[in-house]
Amino acid sequence: MLRIEFQIELAGISSHLFDIDEPVKSTEIDNALPVSGDMVFLFLSVQFDSKVTAERLSEELSSIEIVDITRAELNRHIYYLGVMAHLSDASVLSLLTEKQAIPHRIVGKNAHLEVMASVRDWNHLKEVADAIETEHDSLELLGSTQTESIGFPLGGNKIKQSMTGKLSEEQLEVLETAYQMGYFKVPQEVTAEEIASELDISRSTLSARLRRVEHNFCALLFGPQE
């Protein structure tokens, strides 16, 4: 199998969210459940720059019914939304499943949708890419790797929600800052010293917090199941 990453211009529910007055930093489709006709339940993680309410979002998203909204416990800028929307609001997800590709992540940020999925082989990749490019007018392949396992499908891994309750605010801040600054990219875009300076903490404090984050991740993945 091939694990692929690609991006297209913002579309569907992510595009609607970025168009509202409330500043949105990122959106992610966590899961989707089909409803009768052309409707679908979408479960989203949305990062705002400020506090929002269901009433305010409902006013600005008149074509989408907000069924539930929950604020994350520690990262107070992240909200988990359950919405009922038209199938076209999840068109990338629909196209992937129609073409028998396995979606893993669909994230909206920086004016693009970034998508990770699995396909059978290069011929299957071409078929999927052609369908998405036809529907959305553009597709940029960011990378592909051979893999022997399917991995978690969209909505099958709740690690993001689980980790939110297992990290302190300081650990979340360190992790997000390191990620946003490019510390985990290959090659690295910043040094640990630069991240420590950005957070106004010592290099040893940064190292200790990152180690605790790594330990919590490993405990969640490999430790006893609660």
C-alpha positions as CSV (number, residue, x, y, z in Angstrom):
1,M,0.0,0.0,0.0
2,L,0.9,3.6,-0.4
3,R,0.5,6.3,2.3
4,I,0.0,9.6,0.5
5,E,-0.2,13.2,1.6
6,F,-1.6,15.9,-0.7
7,Q,-3.2,19.3,-0.5
8,I,-6.0,21.1,-2.3
9,E,-7.6,24.6,-1.9
10,L,-9.9,24.9,1.0
11,A,-13.3,23.3,0.4
12,G,-16.5,22.3,2.1
13,I,-17.0,22.7,5.8
14,S,-13.4,23.9,6.3
15,S,-14.0,26.7,3.8
16,H,-17.2,27.7,5.5
17,L,-15.5,27.9,8.9
18,F,-12.6,30.0,7.6
19,D,-15.1,32.4,6.1
20,I,-16.8,33.4,9.3
21,D,-15.9,36.4,11.4
22,E,-14.5,34.4,14.3
23,P,-10.7,33.9,13.5
24,V,-10.0,30.2,12.8
25,K,-6.5,28.8,12.9
26,S,-7.2,25.2,11.8
27,T,-10.0,22.7,11.3
28,E,-9.9,18.9,11.2
29,I,-12.5,16.3,10.3
30,D,-12.4,13.7,13.0
31,N,-15.2,11.5,11.9
32,A,-18.3,11.4,9.6
33,L,-21.5,9.4,9.7
34,P,-23.9,9.3,6.8
35,V,-27.5,10.3,7.3
36,S,-30.5,9.8,5.0
37,G,-30.4,11.6,1.6
38,D,-27.4,13.8,1.0
39,M,-26.8,14.7,4.7
40,V,-23.9,13.7,6.9
41,F,-22.9,14.1,10.5
42,L,-19.4,15.6,10.8
43,F,-17.3,15.6,13.9
44,L,-14.7,18.4,13.9
45,S,-11.9,19.8,15.9
46,V,-11.6,23.5,15.3
47,Q,-9.0,25.9,16.7
48,F,-10.2,29.5,17.2
49,D,-8.3,32.5,18.3
50,S,-10.9,33.4,20.9
51,K,-13.9,32.0,22.8
52,V,-16.9,31.1,20.7
53,T,-20.5,30.0,21.4
54,A,-22.9,27.7,19.5
55,E,-25.3,30.5,19.1
56,R,-22.7,32.7,17.4
57,L,-21.5,29.9,15.1
58,S,-25.1,29.0,14.2
59,E,-25.7,32.6,13.1
60,E,-22.7,32.6,10.8
61,L,-23.1,29.0,9.5
62,S,-26.8,29.2,8.5
63,S,-26.6,26.2,6.1
64,I,-25.1,23.9,8.8
65,E,-26.9,22.6,11.9
66,I,-24.6,22.6,15.0
67,V,-25.7,19.6,17.1
68,D,-23.0,19.9,19.8
69,I,-20.1,22.0,20.7
70,T,-17.6,21.2,23.5
71,R,-14.5,23.2,24.6
72,A,-11.3,21.2,25.2
73,E,-10.3,21.0,28.8
74,L,-6.8,22.3,28.6
75,N,-6.3,24.0,25.2
76,R,-9.2,26.4,25.5
77,H,-8.9,27.5,21.9
78,I,-9.9,24.1,20.6
79,Y,-13.6,23.2,20.2
80,Y,-15.1,19.8,19.3
81,L,-18.1,20.3,17.0
82,G,-20.8,17.9,15.9
83,V,-22.6,19.3,12.9
84,M,-25.2,18.1,10.4
85,A,-24.2,19.2,6.9
86,H,-24.7,18.5,3.3
87,L,-22.6,15.7,1.8
88,S,-20.9,18.3,-0.4
89,D,-19.3,19.8,2.7
90,A,-17.3,16.6,3.0
91,S,-16.6,16.1,-0.7
92,V,-12.9,15.1,-0.3
93,L,-13.9,12.5,2.2
94,S,-16.7,11.3,0.0
95,L,-14.4,11.0,-3.0
96,L,-11.8,9.1,-1.1
97,T,-14.2,6.5,0.1
98,E,-16.0,6.3,-3.2
99,K,-12.7,5.4,-4.8
100,Q,-11.9,2.9,-2.0
101,A,-9.0,5.0,-0.6
102,I,-8.7,5.1,3.2
103,P,-8.7,8.6,4.7
104,H,-6.5,9.2,7.8
105,R,-6.5,13.0,8.2
106,I,-8.2,16.0,6.7
107,V,-6.9,19.2,8.1
108,G,-7.7,22.8,7.0
109,K,-5.1,25.5,7.5
110,N,-3.1,28.1,5.6
111,A,-5.8,28.3,2.9
112,H,-5.5,24.6,2.0
113,L,-6.8,21.2,3.0
114,E,-4.0,18.8,3.9
115,V,-5.0,15.2,3.4
116,M,-3.4,11.9,4.4
117,A,-4.8,8.7,3.0
118,S,-3.8,5.2,1.9
119,V,-4.2,3.7,-1.6
120,R,-3.4,0.3,-3.0
121,D,-0.7,1.2,-5.5
122,W,0.3,3.8,-8.0
123,N,-2.5,3.1,-10.4
124,H,-5.0,3.5,-7.6
125,L,-3.3,6.8,-6.6
126,K,-3.7,8.1,-10.2
127,E,-7.4,7.1,-10.1
128,V,-8.0,8.9,-6.8
129,A,-5.9,11.9,-7.8
130,D,-7.8,12.3,-11.1
131,A,-11.2,12.2,-9.3
132,I,-10.2,14.8,-6.7
133,E,-8.5,17.1,-9.2
134,T,-11.6,17.0,-11.5
135,E,-13.8,18.0,-8.5
136,H,-11.5,20.5,-6.9
137,D,-9.5,21.8,-9.9
138,S,-6.1,21.3,-8.2
139,L,-4.1,18.8,-6.3
140,E,-0.5,18.9,-5.1
141,L,1.1,15.6,-4.0
142,L,3.2,16.4,-0.9
143,G,4.7,12.9,-0.4
144,S,4.2,9.1,-0.5
145,T,5.6,6.2,1.3
146,Q,5.2,2.4,1.1
147,T,3.5,0.9,4.0
148,E,2.5,-2.7,4.9
149,S,-0.3,-1.7,7.3
150,I,-3.5,0.3,6.8
151,G,-3.2,2.2,10.1
152,F,-6.0,4.0,11.7
153,P,-8.8,5.2,9.4
154,L,-10.4,8.6,10.0
155,G,-12.0,8.6,13.4
156,G,-10.5,5.4,14.4
157,N,-7.7,6.9,16.6
158,K,-8.8,9.2,19.4
159,I,-5.3,10.1,20.4
160,K,-5.8,13.8,20.0
161,Q,-8.7,14.0,22.4
162,S,-7.1,11.6,24.8
163,M,-3.8,13.5,24.9
164,T,-5.6,16.8,25.6
165,G,-6.5,15.5,29.0
166,K,-3.2,13.9,29.8
167,L,-0.9,16.9,29.2
168,S,-0.4,19.9,31.4
169,E,-1.0,23.4,29.9
170,E,2.8,23.9,29.9
171,Q,3.4,20.6,28.1
172,L,0.7,21.5,25.5
173,E,2.3,24.9,25.0
174,V,5.7,23.4,24.5
175,L,4.4,20.7,22.1
176,E,2.4,23.1,20.0
177,T,5.2,25.7,19.8
178,A,7.7,23.1,18.8
179,Y,5.4,21.8,16.1
180,Q,4.4,25.2,14.7
181,M,8.1,26.4,14.6
182,G,9.2,23.2,12.7
183,Y,11.1,21.4,15.4
184,F,9.8,18.0,14.3
185,K,10.3,18.5,10.6
186,V,13.0,16.8,8.7
187,P,15.4,18.6,8.5
188,Q,14.6,20.6,11.6
189,E,13.7,24.2,11.0
190,V,14.6,25.5,14.5
191,T,16.8,24.4,17.4
192,A,15.8,23.6,20.9
193,E,17.5,26.8,22.1
194,E,15.3,28.9,19.7
195,I,12.1,27.2,21.1
196,A,13.2,27.8,24.7
197,S,13.9,31.4,23.8
198,E,10.5,31.8,22.2
199,L,8.8,30.4,25.4
200,D,11.1,32.3,27.7
201,I,12.2,29.1,29.5
202,S,15.5,27.4,30.0
203,R,16.8,24.7,27.6
204,S,16.7,22.2,30.5
205,T,13.0,23.0,31.2
206,L,12.1,22.6,27.6
207,S,13.9,19.2,27.4
208,A,12.1,18.0,30.6
209,R,8.7,19.0,29.3
210,L,9.3,17.4,25.9
211,R,10.4,14.2,27.6
212,R,7.2,14.1,29.7
213,V,5.2,14.6,26.5
214,E,7.0,11.7,24.8
215,H,6.4,9.5,27.9
216,N,2.7,10.3,27.9
217,F,2.4,9.5,24.2
218,C,4.1,6.2,24.7
219,A,2.0,5.4,27.8
220,L,-1.2,6.0,25.8
221,L,0.0,4.0,22.8
222,F,1.7,1.1,24.6
223,G,0.7,1.2,28.2
224,P,-2.3,-0.6,29.9
225,Q,-5.6,0.4,28.4
226,E,-8.0,2.2,30.7
